[in-house]
Amino acid sequence: MVSARTRNWILALLFLGWALGNLDRYVMNYAVLTITEDLSLSASSTGLLLSSFFAGYALMQMPGGWLADRFGARKVLIASVVMWSIFTGLTGAAWSMASMILIRFLFGIGEGGFQPASSKIIATIFPVKERSRAMSVMLSSSAIVGLFSPILSVWMIQTMGWRTMFVVIGAIGAIIAFLYFRYIKLPQEESVTNTTGSDQQKSSLALLLKTPLLWSLLIAYFSIYAVNWGLATWMPTYLSKVRGLDMISLGWLQTIPGFATLVGIYVSGYVLDKLPKGREKIIGSLSCVVVAVLLYFMFTASSVTMFITYQAIVSLFLSFVIILLPSVVLKNLPAAVAGTGMGIVNTGGQLAGFITPMAIGFIVEAFNGSFDAAFWMLIGFAVICIGALLSLNYEKGELLKQNADSASA
């Protein structure tokens, strides 16, 4: 059993790594305003650029989870940080649209193994009743980065330029990779990995793919992250071009929904560990209803003040669903297949990250710069998430857990 002190230290390192990975994603949403001018990109080309990272990230989810279960989460974690650091740095050297898309795609491949591997580590070292809170702490790094990245991104782009900014972020990633190599030790995981055969891994994967719970989660992941990444990737462009905000005002105003996200994530982790099984999917469905309604209020808001107010409330309820989904995985799957399970369902989320920004780019271009149709698309995804959450079948998940435990016995 890993001591509480060691668990917290490992969780802090995971938080740090996830914060850096999210920083790179968020700064791109602001850097793209300058990159678009430097590379003379259209709205559809900008959408393709924003989506290229998610293409690689989505493709690596299932392989990353399987590799973490098969060869050890620590190895996959370190390899992931090393690879994404290299391609983050190379982003600053991109010379054309094609080179930028290729580099960002490979960056996505590199980062793709991080969440399945880190999720497996949490499932391995934390008791079941603490896993939602542990996951919320790690994922809160996204909210914290989202809180400060608008101001930080604008400052870095204006003081050092977007090219140097990406080189600096890549160098920080190399330091984090060293910290992982030096301080994250998982002897229990290594002993389990060495005794896990290929046949058992294939059997576990087959059981996972036959489980309705996993498919419902995959659909829920896709739909809620379509809303999340649709807003995150295009919000700076929308507020700049439609609402007329300059970069400084944009940066400060976006800290408000960022703070709401942070509060939502921490509260959600605590609440989910206290709720009886089955109740969380009802609350999650109601949260999606609120998100759908307020998305409509957002794009029809008569002022920037009301728009930001609605966005902050959307961020709050969105956070609950985003923490709910991995919590269901970690609490209903055995630790031995947690990496693969997380990789499967998170594939849906990252496919949404690939498809949605690109789709919004084409929609905006087709409607001559109007974002109204794009908001309606996001509302539709929120409605789909409601159905996916209500269809969650925990009994099938328990059967999977029993079968997987028997296979590894």
N, C-alpha and C positions, 0 to 999 in steps of 0.2 A: 504494500500500500504506500502510495506517495504521500509524504507529509503535507500538511496544509501550507506550510511555508514554501515548500518546493512548488506545489500547485500554483500558488499565487505568483511566484516568480516567473514560472513558465507562462502563465496567463498574461503577465505584464509584457513579456517579450512578444507574445502573439499579438497583443494590442499594438505594440510599437510597429511591428511589421505590417499589420493590416492598415494602420494609420498611413504609412508611407505609400502603400499600394493605392489607397483611396486618394491620397494627395495627388498622385500622378493623374488619376482619372478626372478629378475635379479641376485641376489647373488646365487640362486640355480644353475643357468647356469654355474657359476664358481666353486661353492662348489661341483658340481657333478663330477668334475675332481678328487677330493680327495675322495668323497663318493664312486665313482666307484672302486677305489683301496681298500678302507676299507671294502667294501661289496663284492668285486670280481664280478663286474657286466659286462655282455657282452654288445655289442652295442644295441641289441634289448631290453635288460633289462633296460639300461640307457634311451632309448626312452620311455619305459613304465613308468619309474619313472618321467620323465619330463612331461609326459602327464597326470599323475594321478591327479594333481592339476586341470587341465582344465576339467576333467570329472566331478568333483564336482561343479566347477564354472559354467559350461554350464548347468548342471541340475538345478541349483538354479536361473538362469536368469529369466525365466517366473514366477516362484513362488515368487521370490524376488520383481519383478515389481508389481505383483498383490497385494502382502502384503503391499507394499508402497502405492498403490492407495487405498487400503481398510482400512488400519489401521493407516496410516501416515508414511511419509518418515523418520521422525526423529527417530521413534522407530526402524524401520528396520535398519537404519544407525548405531545406537548405538549397536544393537544386532549383526550386522555384524562385527563391529570392535572388540567387545568383543570375539566373537567366533574365528575369524581368529587369534587374539593375542594368545589365548590359544593353538591352534594347531601349530602356528609358533614356540612357545616355546617348544612344545612337539616334534617338528622335531629334536631337538638336543638330544632327548632321544631315538630315533629310534635305534633298535638293529639288525634289519634284513631287507631284501628287502621287505617282506610282511608288516612289521610294518611301514616302511617308506611310502609305497604306500598308506596304509590306512590313515595315518596321513595327508599326502598331499592331499588326496581326501577330507577329512573332513575340511581341511584348505580351499579348494576350495569352499565347501558348505558354509562355514562361510563368505568368501569374496564375494560370488555370489550376495548378495543383495545390495552391496555397490553402484555399478554404476547405476542400475535402481533407487535406492532411491535418490542418489545425482543428477541424471538427472532430476528427478521429482522436486526436490528442486529448481534447476536452472529454470525449466519451470514455477514454481510457483511464484518465487520472481523477476525474471528478465523480462523486456519487450522483445517482440519478436525480435526487431532489435539489441538487445545486447546479445542474447543467444549463437550465434556462438562464439563470443569473450569470453563469460563466460566459455563455454565448452572448448575452446582452452586453457584458463588459467588453468582449472582443469587438463586437459589431458597433459598439458605441464610438469606436475610433472613427468610423465613417461619419457619424454625426458631429463629432468634435472637429474633424477636418472640414466637414461641410460648413461648420460655424465660422471657422477662421479662414478657409481657403478663398472666399471671395476677396477679402482684403489682402491676404497674403499673395494671391495670384496676381492681382492688379499691381501690387508693389514690386513683385519679382519681375514681371513682364516690363514694367516701366523703368526699372533700375538696371537690369542686366540683360533684358531681351529674352525672348522665348527659347532661343537655342541654348544659351548658357544655363538657363533655368533647368532644362531637362538634364543637362550634363551634371549639374549639382545634385539633383534628386537621385540620379543614377549612382553617384559616389556615396551618398548616404545609404543607399541600398546595400552596397558592398560592405559597409560597416555593420549593418544589421545581420547580414549573412554570417559574418565572423562571430557575432554575439551568439547566434543560434548554434553554430558549430562548437563554440566554447562552453556554452552554459546549458543547453537543452539536452538532457540525458534521459532516456526512457528504457531502462533495462528490462522492465516487465514487457514492454511492447516488443523489444528485440527477441526475447525468449518465445513469445507467442508467434512472432513472424517466422522464426526458424522452424517451428513445428507445424506450420500451416501449409498443407500440400496444395498443389495446383488443382487436383480434382475437387478438393473441398472448396477452393475459391470459385471454381466454375459452378459447383452446385449452389453455392450461396448467391452468386450472380443470377442464376436461373430462377431461384426462389424470389429474389428481389423483383425481377422483371415480371413475374407472374402475380405480384401483389397489387391489388387495386389501390391500396393506400398510397403506394409510391406514385402511381399514375395520377391520382387526384392531387397529390402534392406537387407533381411536376406541372400540371395545368395551373394550379394556384400560384406557383413560383413564376411561371411565364406571365400570367396576367398582372400580378401585382408589381412585378419588376418592369413590365411594359409601362405602367404608370410612373414608377419611380424613375427609370432612366429616361423616359420620354420627357419628364419635367426637368430632370437634372441636366441633361445634355443640351436642351434647347432653351432653357429659361434665360440664360444671359443674352442670347440672340433675340429672343422674343421681347424682353424688357428693353433692350437697346433699340430695336427697329420698330416695334409696335407702340411701346409705352414711352419712348424717347428719353430713356435714362442714359447718362454718361457712365463711364466705367467706375468712377469713384462712388457715385450714388448707388449704382448697381451692387457694388461690393458690400457697402454698408447695409443696404436693405436686405440682402440675402442672408445676413447673419440672423435675422429674426426667425425665418422658418428653420434655419440651422439649429438654433437654440431649442425650438419646439421639438425637432427630431431627437435631439440629445435627451431631453426630458422624457419623451415618449419611449425611447429605447430602455432607459434605466427603470422606469416605472413598469414597463411591460415585462421585463425579465423577472422582477419581483412578483408581480401579479400572477404570471404564468406558473411559477413554482408553487403558488398557493391554491390555484383553481383546481377543482376536481376534474378528472378526465371527462371529456365530452363537452364541458361548459365553454372551453376556450374557443372551439370552432363556432359557437353561436355568437360570442362577443366579436370574433374575427369577422364574421359575416356582417354584423351590424356596423363594424368599422368600415367595411367596404361600401356599405350603403351611404355612410356619411361622406366618404371620399368621392363617390360618384356625384352626389348632390352638390358638393362644394366645388368640384371641378367645373361644373356648369356656372356656378356663381363667379368663379375666377375669371373666365374669359368674357363674361358679360358685365364684370365690375365697371362702374363708372369712373373710378379713380384708382390711382396706384396704391393708395392707403388701403382701400378695401381689397384690392387684389392680393397684397402682401398678407393681410389679415386672414383671408380665406386660405392662402397657400400655407400659412403657419398651422392652421387647424388641420388641413389635409396631411401635412407632415407628421402631426401628432398621431393621427389615427393610422396612417400608413406604417408608422414605426411598429405598432402593435402586431400587424400582420406579418411584417418582415421578421420580427423576432419569433412569432408563433410558429412559422413554417419549419425552421431548423430545429426548434424545440421539440416538435412532433417527431422529427427524425431521430434525434438523440435519445428521446425517452421511450421510443417504441421499437428501436432496432438494437440488436446486440452490438457491443463495442467492436467485435471482430469484423463486422461488415459496415460499420458506421461511415467509413471513408467512401466506400462504393455507393452506399445509399445516398449520402449527401451529394456525391458526384452526379448521380442519376437525376435527382430532383433539381439540383442547382443548374443542370444543363438547361432546364426550362427557363430559369431566370436569366441566364446569360444569352440564350437565343433571343429573348426579348430585348436584351441590351443591344444585340446586333441588328435586329429587325426594326425596332421602333424608331431610333434616331434616323435611320435611312428612310423609313416610310414617311416620317414627318417632313424630311427634306423634300421628297417628291410631292407630298401633299401641298406643302407651302408653295412650291414652285407652280404646281398645277392650278392653285387658287390665287395666283398673282400676289403672293406675299401674305395672304390671310392665314391665320392659325386656327380659325374656328373649327374647321373640319378635323384638324389634328386633335383638338380638345375633345370632340365628340368620339373620336377613336379611343382615347384614353378612358372616357366614361364607359364605353363598351367593354373595355378590359376589366374595369372595376366590377361590372355586373357579372362577367364570366367568373371572376374570383369568388363571388358570393356562392355560385353554384358548386364550384370545386371544393370550397371549405365545407359546405353542408353535406357533401358526399363522402367525406372522410370516414373510413371504416376501420376502427381500431381493433376490432376482433380479428380481421385478417392480419393486421400488424402483429398481434400477439401470437398468432399461429406461425408466422414467419420467425418470430423471436424464438419460439420453442424449437422449431425445426433447425434453425441455425445453431442454436445452443447444442442440440443433439449431434449435429454434424461435426462440431468442433470439440466434442467431449472425448 
